[in-house]
Structure formats: structure tokens, C-alpha cells
Amino acid sequence: MSSTPARSSPSPFTHEDGEGKPVCVFCASSPGADAMYATAAASVGAALADAHIPVVYGGGRRGLMGVVSHAALEAGGRVHGVLPRALMARAAESTPVPSRDANPAHAANAKSAEGIGKDLLADNYDGRLTMEVVGGMHERKAKMAQLSTGGFVVLPGGYGTLEELLEMVTWNQIGMHSLPVIVLNMNNFYSPLRTLFEGAVASGFIKAENLSLLRIIDLPSEGNTNAARAAEWGPAAVEALRQWSLPNGAGYGFKWDDVKPADLGLKASA
């Protein structure tokens, strides 16, 4: 199945004085069954804005995606959404954003079909919200990765979020980039994934050094499941981005810029 390729466009970020490298947030287009997810997601958006880190995300206005983007904008940050054309025609309810002082138990848990919402572009926050429409899901992911020179923060999500996470880890492994991949273990959501990776090491399918190609972040003192501490996830994400480094021996060290079609027995395209 073919899709319309994304048009080349300049970066929406101006890199003004004090502005950090853009970071992509991968997360769900639904809010989850526990209200603490929305509260934690809001803290991530606000913390990135407070740290002057622009946010790249999937362009929706519902679920955790909508919460992160709205919280970043409300905190004065810059946000760029990358949206497949197919979702432009599909409206959806937005998920209200918990305030920084909100009781997590009162966070909204609205559910509706994924879509942008008809009011998504009604307010561009004085130019701090920009949107880009691409032809399909592959273009969406490639564009998000291209823009996100500061790395990736991963919140709970479904198949799409997991696929995005694993591809960015794989790109670290094969040397297509060397960027932070920060996974926030809210409510111990990613503990089974950590166990899976550790099992893959024990079974000989992942090198032990390559567990460092991502960081699964926990709050101290068993705070992962504590709804009263959900607002700590944002600062934890920013700190993990700042502390990121890849140790020697991680990944395969491929040099993609050095590969020529002839090296692969292929003819160069015209």
C-alpha cells in the first residue's frame, strides 16, 4: 500500500537563545484506565517547557498525547505535531489537562476514537504550536525522528507507542542515531518490558551492553505507583535526558554515511 510522501519542510524550531534541542514524546492516544497517567503526562509536558525543550509529538488532541502537548503549551513551551493525513478528517474529544495542583483522582478519563479533534488548530498559542501533515504513518515517524535531535521520552501506550520505542532503540543499536531514549515506568507499566529485555539477554538475543540503548526510569522510594507523586515524572524525564550517555561497546557501530549502493551490489538510483 502506497502513501503520499511527506513534503520536505524546514524545521519549525528557531533555536532561540536558551532553547534546547527538540525532544519527541511517544505516548498513547487514549488516557489510560488510571487517572495518574494523565497527571504524570501533564507534568512531562510542563517540565519540558520549563526546561526550554521544544516538544515533537504525534499531533492528536486526545489521550496522553493531547495532555502532554497542551500542558507544554500552557507552560509557555513550543510544540510541533506531525499528523498523518488520514487522521485530519476524524474528529475526537480532547482529554482535559489536569492542573499542576490537581488531585490525580480528579483527572479526566475521556475516551473516544483517535483523531485530531475539530478544534485542534483553533489556537496556535502565538505561533508556539505548529502542525505538519504527512502522507502516512511511516512518514510521520521518520519526520518526528528527524526533528527530535534531543532524543525521545516514552510514556505508556499501546501498539503504536511500543513500535515507536523499539524502532528508536534499534536505531541506537545500528548507529542511525545516538540519542536518549527515556522510558518512564509510570505505574510500573514498563516493568514487564524490562523483564522481557533481561530475558532476551539471558537467552543470548540481546547483548548485555545493549540494555543501555534505552533507560527505563523509576521514581525513587517505590514512587512509580504513588498517584500523589505523579507530578515527579516530568522533572525525572528532564534529568534523565541531561544525564544520558552511551557506554563504549553499546550498539554495532555501523557507519551509514559510508555505505554506497555499489558496496551492496546495487545500482545507484538516477
N, C-alpha and C positions, 0 to 999 in steps of 0.2 A: 504494500500500500504506500503510495507516494504522498508527500505533503509539500505545500509551498515553502520553499526555503526562506529563512529569515533574511531580511534586507540588512546589509551592513549599515551600522549606525555608530556614531561616536559615543563614547562613554557619557552617561548623564551626569557624572560626578565632576565637579570643578576642581577638586583637591585644594580647596581654600586653606588659608593658614590654619593650622591646628586640626585639620580634618584627617582622620585616619584612613587606612585602606578599607574599601568596602568589604563587608562580610555577608555571606549568604546564610539565611536561616531556612533550613528544611524542617517542615512540620506538617501536621495534619490539617486537612480542610474541614475537619469536624472538631468539636471542642472536647471530646472525650467524656467518659462517664463520671469522672471525679472533678469537682469544681476547682480543685487545686491546680489542675493543668492550665486553666485559663489565667489564674492569678500568677502562676510561675511564668507563663508565656508573656504576660504583660510586663513582668519585671525584666525579662530579657530585652524586649524592645526598648524599654525606658533606659536600661543600663547601657545599651549600645549607643543610644542617643546622648546620654550623659557623658560618654567617653568620646564623643565626636566621631563615631564609627558609622558610616552610611550602611543602610540595610538593603540587601537584594533579596527578593522573595518571589513566590510564585504568582502573585498578582490577585489572589482571591480576597474577598472581604468577609469570609465566614470562617468559623473554626479557629484553630490556633494561629493560622496564617493571618487572618484578619485581626486577631488580638495583638499579635506581635507588631504588625505594621502600624496599626492605629496607635498603640502605646508609644512607639518610636516617634511618630509624628506629633503626638500630643506633648511629648517631652522636648520638642524642638529639633528632632533629628531629620535626616534625609532618607527617603525610601524610594527604591525603584522596583517596580513589579514587572515580571516577564510572563506574559499570558498567551496561551495557545488560542488561536482564532476561534476554535470550536466552542470555547467557554464564553466568548463575548456575548453570545445570544442567549445565554442561560442565566437568568437572574436567580439570586439566592438571598436569604435573610443574612444580615450581618450578625456576628456574635458580639454583644456589648462587651466593652473592655472594663475589667474590674479596676477601680481606682487603687492607688498605691496603699491607701489606708483601708481598703475594703476587707471585710470578713470573707475568707475564702468560701465559706459555706453559702454566701450570697451571690457568688459569681454565676453568670448566666450559663445555661447549658442548652442553648438553642440548637436545633438540628434541622437541616434542610439539605436538598440536593446541591452538589457543588456547582458553583457558578460565581460570576463576578459581583452580582448584585447591580441593579439598575442605577443605583446612586453612587457607584464607586468613584466616578470621576467628577462628582459634583463639587468637590473641594480639593484643590491641589496644594493647600497649605502654603500659599505664597511661593509656589514653584518648588517646594521641598518634596512633593510627591510627583513622580514621573512614571509613566507606564509605556510598555513596549509590547506590541502584538507580533507573535511569530506564527509560523505555519503549523507546527506540531510539537509533540512532547520532546522529541529529540533536540529540536532547535531550542526549545525552552531551556532544557538542562545545559546544553552547550553554551548558550548565552549567559545564563546565570553563573556558570563556572568561569567564563571569560572575564566577566565583570568583577568577580569576587577575589581580588588579589590579596585580601586579608584573611581568607580562609572560610570555614564553614562551621556553623553551630547547628546541631541537630537536636530537636525536641521530639517527644513521642509522636508517632504517626503510623500510618498503615503501609500498604504495599509500596506506594509511590515514594514515601519517605525512606523506607528501607532500601529501595533500589537506588535512590539518590545518594544515600550514605555510603553504600557499598561501592558504588562507582567512584566516588571521590577518594575512598580508601585505596581502591585499585589503582587510581591514577597516581597516588603517592607511591604505591608499590612499584609501578613500572616506570616512574620518573617523568610522567607527563606534567606533573607539578610537584611541588614540595610545600604544602600548605597545611595549616592547622585544620584538623577535623575533630571538633569538640562535641562529644555526645553527652547530653545532660540526662542523668539517670533519675529523672523525676518519678517519684513513687515506685522506685525500683523497676521501672518499665524495661530498661535495657539490661537488667541483670541476667536474664536468660540468654541474651545475645553474647554477653561476656563469657558465660559458661560455654556456649557453642564455640566461640573462638578458642578458648582454652582447650576444649576437647579436640579441636582441629589441630592444635599444636601437638597435643599428646598423641594424636593419630598420625602425625607426620605430614599433614597437608598445609600447614602454615608454619613458617619459621618463627621461633620464639621472638627473634628481634623484630619481626613484623607486627607484633602486637602493639608496638609503639607508633604505628602508622595512623592511629587514632587515639584519642583519650576519652575514656568513659569516666565522667566526673560524678563524684558523690559528694553530698554535703557532709561536713564533719558531725561527729556525735550522733550517728544514725538519723540524720535530718532528712533523708530522702522522702520519707513517708509522712513527715510532720507538716500538715497543712498550714500551721501557724508560721512556718519558716519558708513558705513558698516564694516569698519575695527575695530570698537569698540567692535564687538561681541566676538572676541577671548579673550581679556582681561576680558570682563564681564563674560565669561564662567569660566575662571580660578578663578576669585574672588568668583563666586558662589560656586564652588567646595570647596574652602577654608572655606567658611562661613557656609557650610551645617551642620545642626544638626536636629535631630528628637525630637520634644517635647514629654513630657510624655502624654500618652493617645492615641498616634497615633498608628495605627495598632492593631492587635489582640493578639500579644504576644505569638503565638504558639511556642513550643519548639520541633523542628523537630528531633533533636538528641535523644530525649527521647521517641519517638514513636517506638514501637516494633510491628512486624506483629501480635503477639498474642493479642495485645490491640485492633486490628481492626477485630479480628475474622478470621485472615488469617494464613495459614501455612507458615512458613519460607521457602524460596526457598533453594534448595540444593546447 
